[in-house]
C-alpha cells in the first residue's frame, strides 16, 4: 500500500496488462482511510445526498471532471437528490489503488 498519508494526493497509474488486483487486507486498509465507502463485491461504493437536483448534477459533473483527469471512471447512479458512486478496476477484475485514489478525490468535493 502507498505510504503517502493522504491517498487523495496521489494520481492514478495507467492499468497495464498483468497488473494484479489488491488483496483483501490492502482493500480494508485503504477503506480505513475513507469516510463512508464500503466494499460491494469486487467494488467500493458510497451514496451521497443533496438538497436538490441541481446540487446532485453539479456533484456528478465534478466527479466526471475527476474521472477525466485521472482516466479512471466510476459507475454513477443518479436520482433527484442523491447519487451512488461505485469504483472498481475492470482491467484487473477487482480493486486497484486507483479506485481508492479516486474515492478520496470525490470525497474532497464535499469538503470544499
Buried (B, 14 or more C-beta within 10 A) or exposed (E): EBEEEEBBEBEBBEBEEEBEBBEEEBBEBBBEBBEEBEEEEEBBBBEBEBEEEEEBBEBBEBBEEBBEEBEBBBEBEBEEBBBBBBBBBEBBEBBBBBBBBBBBBBBEBEEE
